[in-house]
Amino acid sequence: MKEKNILWRNAAWMALLALVLLAGGASPGALVSTAQAQAPAAAPPWGGMWSGKGVIRQKLMDDPIRKLTRTSEADFWFVVDADGRVHGQGFVAYSADLKAMKWKVPVPQMGTIDAEVAGSSGKVIHRFGIAGTLTDTPTRAPGPAGTPGGTRRADHGRNHENCDMELALIATGQGPDGQSAPEADSLIPGLTFDFKIEASVNVPAGVGGTAVAPGAQPGMQVIAITAKGWSPFQGLKPKVERGPGEPLRVMAEDKGEKHYILWYAVQQSAR
């Protein structure tokens, strides 16, 4: 029994000696420090999958002569990596409606004439990509006593728990070269949809080229208008919110007399 215990103690010392040699001759106490130093840093709290929705309603023209409205509804999802870079995808449903007492209507061999028009696109669904950034470095102005400004709070926290974070999403489409391209002036590259309007046009005999709407009265012409797809995000950059035990979330809202823009996203899982 005594010999067995000695063997166990010798085996333990040999194992410890092997660890010391592997650590380059460091003392056993230094092994703990080495292990802690090599341990991966805690993942930032924003990582993982997010999902969101957006809606836009705008009156682009609203006067006694012309009324043009457009709406969109978007569903999207994205992933934020450890460096705050965003990539994802979504679907957006567009619709547009036009009604005007006078609208420039092209007529073959006549140029354009003023006509009464009305039409709607119905609902058209497109897919789009998402890029963007999540940052934890808000700008602070210099203090009143000459205190310099900065980009991070003093109580920032070891794992960004005290950060003021901001999320900027960008819709992406297809550029002329077929590659992914970011939105420009809140429009998504390569994304278009058509809607048809009926125009009450008096066309002289022998002049044609426009289609007559099925069941329409003489002089009623159908004209296709191509519209460019707009971004659901519209350049808004909301602050990230969170509460104890709650997922991260954002909400961006902008409203006025002739427009309403809303989009929000919630973190679904961390990784």
C-alpha positions as CSV (number, residue, x, y, z in Angstrom):
1,M,0.0,0.0,0.0
2,K,2.8,2.3,0.9
3,E,4.6,1.6,-2.3
4,K,1.4,2.3,-4.3
5,N,1.1,5.8,-2.7
6,I,4.7,6.5,-3.5
7,L,4.1,5.6,-7.1
8,W,1.0,7.9,-7.3
9,R,3.1,10.8,-5.8
10,N,5.9,10.2,-8.2
11,A,3.5,10.2,-11.1
12,A,1.9,13.5,-10.0
13,W,5.4,15.2,-9.7
14,M,6.4,13.9,-13.1
15,A,3.2,15.4,-14.6
16,L,3.9,18.7,-12.9
17,L,7.5,18.7,-14.1
18,A,6.3,18.0,-17.7
19,L,4.0,21.1,-17.5
20,V,6.8,23.2,-16.2
21,L,9.1,22.1,-19.1
22,L,6.3,22.8,-21.6
23,A,5.9,26.3,-20.2
24,G,9.6,27.0,-20.8
25,G,10.8,26.5,-17.3
26,A,8.2,28.7,-15.7
27,S,7.1,28.1,-12.1
28,P,3.8,26.3,-11.6
29,G,2.2,29.5,-10.4
30,A,3.1,31.2,-13.7
31,L,1.1,28.5,-15.5
32,V,-2.2,30.1,-14.3
33,S,-1.2,33.5,-15.5
34,T,-0.1,32.0,-18.9
35,A,-3.4,30.3,-19.3
36,Q,-5.4,33.4,-18.4
37,A,-3.3,35.5,-20.8
38,Q,-4.0,32.9,-23.6
39,A,-7.7,32.7,-22.9
40,P,-9.8,34.3,-25.6
41,A,-11.3,37.7,-24.9
42,A,-15.0,37.9,-24.2
43,A,-17.1,38.2,-27.3
44,P,-18.7,41.6,-27.8
45,P,-22.3,41.8,-26.8
46,W,-23.6,42.8,-30.3
47,G,-22.5,39.6,-32.1
48,G,-24.9,37.1,-33.7
49,M,-28.1,37.3,-35.7
50,W,-30.4,40.3,-35.7
51,S,-33.8,40.6,-37.5
52,G,-36.0,43.6,-38.2
53,K,-38.8,45.3,-40.1
54,G,-39.3,48.7,-41.7
55,V,-42.1,50.8,-43.2
56,I,-42.0,54.0,-45.2
57,R,-45.0,56.2,-46.4
58,Q,-44.3,59.3,-48.4
59,K,-46.2,61.9,-50.3
60,L,-43.8,62.9,-53.0
61,M,-46.3,65.2,-54.6
62,D,-49.4,66.6,-52.9
63,D,-51.0,69.6,-54.5
64,P,-54.3,70.3,-56.2
65,I,-52.9,69.2,-59.5
66,R,-50.7,66.2,-58.7
67,K,-50.7,63.5,-56.0
68,L,-47.9,60.9,-56.0
69,T,-47.5,58.6,-53.0
70,R,-45.2,55.7,-52.3
71,T,-45.0,53.1,-49.6
72,S,-42.6,50.2,-48.7
73,E,-42.6,47.4,-46.2
74,A,-39.3,45.6,-45.4
75,D,-38.4,42.4,-43.6
76,F,-34.6,41.8,-43.1
77,W,-32.0,40.0,-41.1
78,F,-28.3,40.5,-40.6
79,V,-25.2,39.4,-38.6
80,V,-22.8,41.6,-36.8
81,D,-19.2,40.3,-36.4
82,A,-16.8,41.0,-33.6
83,D,-15.5,44.1,-35.4
84,G,-18.9,45.6,-35.8
85,R,-19.3,44.9,-39.5
86,V,-22.7,44.1,-40.8
87,H,-23.9,41.8,-43.6
88,G,-27.3,40.5,-44.3
89,Q,-30.3,40.4,-46.7
90,G,-33.9,41.3,-46.8
91,F,-37.1,41.6,-48.8
92,V,-38.9,44.9,-49.5
93,A,-42.5,45.3,-51.0
94,Y,-43.0,48.6,-52.9
95,S,-46.1,50.3,-54.1
96,A,-46.7,53.6,-55.8
97,D,-49.9,55.6,-56.7
98,L,-50.2,58.5,-59.0
99,K,-53.2,60.8,-59.8
100,A,-52.8,64.1,-61.7
101,M,-54.9,66.5,-63.6
102,K,-51.9,67.4,-65.8
103,W,-49.0,65.1,-66.5
104,K,-46.5,65.1,-69.3
105,V,-47.4,62.1,-71.4
106,P,-45.2,61.0,-74.4
107,V,-47.1,60.5,-77.6
108,P,-45.3,59.2,-80.7
109,Q,-44.9,61.7,-83.5
110,M,-46.2,64.4,-81.2
111,G,-43.6,64.7,-78.4
112,T,-45.4,65.2,-75.0
113,I,-48.8,66.5,-74.1
114,D,-50.5,67.4,-70.9
115,A,-53.0,64.7,-69.9
116,E,-55.1,63.6,-66.9
117,V,-53.5,60.4,-65.5
118,A,-54.1,57.8,-62.8
119,G,-52.4,54.6,-61.9
120,S,-50.9,52.2,-59.4
121,S,-48.0,49.7,-59.3
122,G,-49.7,47.3,-57.0
123,K,-47.3,45.5,-54.6
124,V,-43.9,44.6,-56.1
125,I,-41.4,42.6,-54.0
126,H,-37.6,42.7,-54.4
127,R,-34.7,41.2,-52.5
128,F,-31.8,43.5,-51.3
129,G,-28.5,43.1,-49.5
130,I,-27.4,44.8,-46.2
131,A,-24.1,46.2,-45.1
132,G,-23.2,48.7,-42.4
133,T,-21.4,49.1,-39.1
134,L,-22.1,49.0,-35.4
135,T,-19.8,51.4,-33.5
136,D,-19.2,52.0,-29.8
137,T,-17.3,55.2,-30.1
138,P,-19.7,58.1,-30.0
139,T,-18.2,61.6,-30.3
140,R,-18.3,63.8,-27.2
141,A,-17.9,67.6,-27.4
142,P,-15.2,69.3,-25.2
143,G,-16.4,70.2,-21.7
144,P,-17.1,73.7,-20.5
145,A,-13.9,73.9,-18.4
146,G,-11.6,73.0,-21.4
147,T,-11.9,69.3,-20.8
148,P,-11.0,67.7,-24.1
149,G,-13.6,65.8,-26.0
150,G,-13.4,62.1,-26.7
151,T,-14.8,59.1,-28.4
152,R,-15.4,56.8,-25.5
153,R,-16.8,57.1,-22.0
154,A,-14.3,56.7,-19.1
155,D,-16.5,53.9,-17.6
156,H,-16.5,52.1,-21.0
157,G,-16.4,48.7,-19.3
158,R,-14.3,45.6,-20.1
159,N,-17.0,44.2,-22.4
160,H,-18.6,47.3,-23.8
161,E,-21.3,47.1,-21.2
162,N,-21.3,50.9,-20.6
163,C,-21.0,51.9,-24.3
164,D,-23.2,54.2,-26.2
165,M,-23.5,52.2,-29.4
166,E,-24.8,53.2,-32.8
167,L,-26.0,51.1,-35.7
168,A,-25.8,52.3,-39.3
169,L,-27.4,50.0,-42.0
170,I,-27.0,50.4,-45.7
171,A,-29.0,48.7,-48.4
172,T,-27.0,47.2,-51.2
173,G,-28.0,46.3,-54.8
174,Q,-26.2,45.5,-58.0
175,G,-23.9,48.0,-59.7
176,P,-23.3,48.4,-63.5
177,D,-20.5,45.8,-63.3
178,G,-22.8,43.3,-61.7
179,Q,-21.0,43.6,-58.3
180,S,-22.7,44.5,-55.0
181,A,-23.0,48.3,-54.6
182,P,-24.2,50.4,-51.7
183,E,-27.2,52.7,-51.8
184,A,-26.7,56.2,-53.2
185,D,-29.0,59.1,-52.3
186,S,-31.1,56.5,-50.5
187,L,-31.7,54.6,-53.7
188,I,-30.7,51.0,-54.2
189,P,-28.5,50.4,-57.3
190,G,-30.0,48.2,-60.0
191,L,-33.4,47.9,-58.2
192,T,-36.3,49.2,-60.3
193,F,-40.0,48.4,-60.7
194,D,-42.7,49.5,-63.2
195,F,-46.1,50.8,-62.6
196,K,-48.7,51.6,-65.3
197,I,-50.8,54.7,-65.5
198,E,-53.9,55.3,-67.6
199,A,-53.8,58.7,-69.4
200,S,-56.8,60.4,-71.0
201,V,-55.2,61.5,-74.3
202,N,-56.9,62.9,-77.4
203,V,-54.7,61.5,-80.2
204,P,-55.4,62.6,-83.7
205,A,-56.3,60.0,-86.3
206,G,-53.3,58.3,-87.9
207,V,-51.0,58.9,-84.8
208,G,-50.4,55.9,-82.7
209,G,-47.9,53.8,-80.9
210,T,-49.4,53.8,-77.4
211,A,-51.5,50.9,-76.2
212,V,-55.2,51.1,-75.5
213,A,-56.2,49.8,-72.1
214,P,-58.5,46.8,-72.2
215,G,-62.0,48.0,-71.7
216,A,-60.9,51.6,-71.8
217,Q,-62.7,54.4,-73.6
218,P,-61.3,55.9,-76.8
219,G,-58.4,58.3,-76.0
220,M,-57.4,56.3,-72.9
221,Q,-53.7,55.3,-73.2
222,V,-51.6,53.1,-70.9
223,I,-48.1,54.3,-70.1
224,A,-45.4,52.5,-68.1
225,I,-43.3,54.4,-65.6
226,T,-40.1,53.0,-64.2
227,A,-39.4,53.8,-60.5
228,K,-36.2,53.3,-58.6
229,G,-36.2,51.2,-55.5
230,W,-35.5,53.2,-52.3
231,S,-33.7,52.1,-49.2
232,P,-35.7,51.2,-46.1
233,F,-33.1,52.8,-43.9
234,Q,-32.9,56.3,-45.3
235,G,-29.6,57.2,-43.6
236,L,-31.0,57.0,-40.1
237,K,-28.5,55.8,-37.4
238,P,-30.3,54.8,-34.2
239,K,-28.7,54.3,-30.8
240,V,-28.5,50.7,-29.5
241,E,-30.7,50.1,-26.5
242,R,-30.8,47.3,-23.9
243,G,-32.0,46.5,-20.5
244,P,-31.0,44.0,-17.8
245,G,-31.4,40.5,-19.3
246,E,-32.8,41.9,-22.5
247,P,-31.5,41.5,-26.1
248,L,-29.9,44.5,-27.8
249,R,-32.3,46.5,-30.0
250,V,-32.6,49.6,-32.1
251,M,-35.4,51.8,-33.5
252,A,-35.2,54.6,-36.0
253,E,-38.1,56.9,-36.7
254,D,-38.5,60.1,-38.7
255,K,-41.9,61.7,-39.4
256,G,-43.2,64.8,-40.9
257,E,-46.3,66.3,-42.5
258,K,-45.7,64.3,-45.7
259,H,-43.6,61.3,-44.7
260,Y,-43.2,58.6,-42.1
261,I,-40.1,56.4,-41.8
262,L,-39.7,53.6,-39.2
263,W,-37.3,50.7,-39.0
264,Y,-36.3,48.5,-36.0
265,A,-34.1,45.5,-35.3
266,V,-33.7,43.1,-32.4
267,Q,-30.8,40.8,-31.6
268,Q,-32.0,37.2,-31.9
269,S,-28.9,35.3,-30.8
270,A,-25.3,36.0,-29.7
271,R,-22.4,33.9,-30.9
